[in-house]
Structure formats: structure tokens, C-alpha cells
């Protein structure tokens, strides 16, 4: 049976996240039927009201506000995971299964609501959605910190998950259009780096705060939320529903997506405790698959569905969604395997294990900050392929060299951490940037779909590793080696998805490539002229 920390790591730690980047100096090429995200769709609001019109001098401040929301969403997930024993000490009458919902309620609700929340943000405007989400996150944090009992704490965590589901896709959709295409790789690299900082500092912050009182993990959020809300009110561009294109409600589609995603995520997150062959696990899994099939059939017929199938007619976007799913399968399983190696095989303390894994997020942080220059030099497709292969090389290094005592950590283990960090810093920015290829009216929805790939892949990655190691709480080195094979294969599949990106080529010396794109049925790549 996995530990609560294991489940939380795999159930959605956003890990070093996205950097996206169309290549320099040119906007993404238009989609088959939609205008590029860098310009308003034909029926979009006036330029003054669109994110693309954000004043150039304010774009970095807009990114800072968006990144603050991402930081909070990631930090709260990891810090609470570290504080799990301290929370259990306060609620001694609760079982471990009941306590686990302090972690899992947030993860499951976040995953289930990402797509509907993205659709809602596109319908009512990203700014309004963001400000509502950040305020709700602050209020829920206060409720968590003041919770008199376990039930109240779990309910407050559910509300936090709802708020995070609104914030995460909306923050990316607000930040991307504020930058010209040539700067988007750098912008999303910064956004990714913020996630890396949150992921790497979460255990330290959680441990320090929990040493005083676990409630401080939640009570430190409201001052940051207040600053982000005030800054967002002043800086974020005003956006609203697309003029002349009244969106129909799709309550049935929203319900199907919500219940289907929630059922699948619950099955993945709880399977380690319930048992992988248990009737409850299989029931949730079957329900999720049936509801997912019904959701697909529904959106194909509805005139204005919660998820527009036209999103997936953009090959680069489809490749990004599938690539991120494969990548986070690899990421979550690799992170959990690295933790189990150091704690269960080598016998290191959790604190020592946390320090041992630090080269991974630090490498992501450095590479993410440089990703704009790297992507401009290599191109989107090459950066994605190299990133996926570098990540695959990490577990292969461990497979060949890692020993059973950790005595040669610097040679046997640390280089693999650096390779996975390098891969993460290159891969995620390019693939998350695919949201920027969508028209402005679908940016939040597209971001939500990509975040859904992240959450689903993370949950499935941990579940897969637990199955591979036979559900053992203290797996041996041979079991972990089988897990590393799985990690390398899924990372290689992510690299293959990156190969599906097409980078536009110049037809004259003054024209720059435009970023991830695709053929539109003509047999040749359309070219964007200046």
C-alpha cells in the first residue's frame, strides 16, 4: 500500500510545468478554421478588450500575477502532503482512510473541474474568472486553517480544489496572449520555473510550518491571495464573452465530464488502499470509462458542447494533450520511484530523501528560465523530442547503474536526476504552449484540457508504478528497475508526440518560423508572410 505522500505526489503535483513557445518573431499560423490566439477571432471583442491588447510594459506584471496563482495551487498540494502526520495527530479518532481525503479531495476535485472551469472562463471572461478563483482560494484557505474538525477541513479542501481548477487554466490563458510569439517561450519558461520552485520548496515549507502548527500551511495563503487579487484587479486585461457569439449552456456535457473525470481520478488515487482488483476500484473505473464514452458521444452532437471537438483538429494541440499525458505518466512514476529508492531501499530518512532529489527541480528551474532561447535555437519540435528523450535517459541511467546502498549517489543516481530535470525543462514549455495556437475565445478551455492531461497522467503514473512493484510498501531494487523501464517507455512516447509538431519554415530571409503547427489539408505548410 502506498503512503499518503506517495499518492499525493502522483495525483497531481504539477511539477515543473509549462513553457510554451512558438518560435521567434512570428505568430502561430492559423488553425484550420480558427484565427490564431495571438489575434482576436473575427467575432471577438474589440482589440482594446482582448488579452492580446495588454500594454507591452505590463506583460511581465501580468505574468507575475498569473504565476502567483500557479505557485499557490502547487505549493498547497505538496505542503499539505508533508503535514499529513501532523494533521493526523490533531484528529486522532480518524482513520488513515478518512484522513487521506484531506489530500485526495483537493486532487480529485481539481482534476474533475479543470475542463468545465476552462469553458466557464472563456464564457464569462478570464479576468473575472481569475479574480473570483483567487478570492475563493483565499477564503477556503482561511476555512482550512480554522477548521474545528476533520469534516470541515475536507469540505474546505474541496472548495480549495474548485478554486484551483479555476485558477490554473485561467492563469495560463491570461499570460500567453500578453506576450508576442517570440517571447512566449521565455514567458512560459518563467511560469514553469515558478512551478518548479513551488514543487521543490513545498516539502521544506510544509515541514517548517507543520513543526509549528499545520494550520499555518493554510493561513499563510490569504496575504498572498490579497496581493494577487489587488494586482490582478489593476493589471489583468478586461475580457468578456465573444461579441455576437452567445454561448449555450451544456449542463449535461458538463456533468458527464465532471463525473467521468472524477470517477477515473478517484479510482487511480484510491486504488492503492482499496485494492487494484477490489469491486469498488473496478466500479469507479468502469463508471469513469462509461461516462467518458457518453461524454464523447454527447459533445459530437451538441451544438455548443462543453468541450469543442474542433480543438482536436489542430494536430499540434492534440499532440500536446497526448504528449503531456505520456510525459506525466513518466514524471509521476519516476518521482515516486526515486523517493522509494532512497527511503525504502537505501533506508534514508524522508528529509535526506528530499535533499537527494533536489537536483531534479533545480535543473528544471534553470532550464525553464533559459527555455525561450533554447527553443528559439532548436525549434519547437526538436526541443520537445530532445526533452522527452532526455527524460527517458534518466531512468535508463538508474536502470543500468543504481545500486542497492546509495554509496555512490553522485555517480549512480544524481546524473539521472539532472537528465530528467533537463528533459522536463525543455519538454513542458513547448507542449503547454500549444494552448497559444487556439483562438482567444478557447484559450482557457484549451489550457484546461492540457492541465487535465497533466493531472490524469500524474494519477495514472503512480497507480501504474504501484501495480508494477506489486503494491509493496517496501519494494526491492528489482521491482523499481521494472518501474524505470515503464518510465523510460512512457517518456519515449512523449518524445514521439513531440515529433508530431511541425515547425514552419522560412520562404525568405526575413520570415521567421511560427511555432508548432500542422498541415491543413493542402499537402503543404501554409506560410505566414509579414
Buried (B, 14 or more C-beta within 10 A) or exposed (E): EBBBBBBBBBBBBBBBBBBBBBBBBBBBBBBEEBBBBBBBBEEBBEEEBBBBBBEEEBBBBBBBBBBBBBBBBBBBBBBBBBBBEBBBEBBEEBEEEBBBBBBBBBBBBBBBBBBBBBBBBBBBBBBBBBBBBBBBBBBBBBBBBEBEEBEEBBBBBBBBBBBBBBBBBBBBBBBBBBBBBBBBBBBBBBBBBBBBBBBBBBBBBBBEBBEEEBBBBBBBBBEBBEEBBEBBEEBBBBBBBBEEEEBEEBEBBBBBBBBBBBBBBBBBBBBBBBBBEBEBBBEBBEBBBBBBEBBBEBBEEBEBBBBBEBBEBBBBBBBBBBBBBBBBBBBBBBBBBBBBBBBBBBEBEBEBBBBBBBBBBBBBBBBBBBBBEBBBEBBBBBBBBBBBBBBBBBBBBBBEEBBEEBEEBEEBBBBBBBBBBBBBBBBBBBBBBBBBBBBBBBBBBBBBBBBBBBBBBBBBBBBBBBBBBEBEEEBEBEBBBBBBEBBBBBBBBBBBBBBBBBBBEEEEEEBBBBBBBBEBEEEEBEBBEE
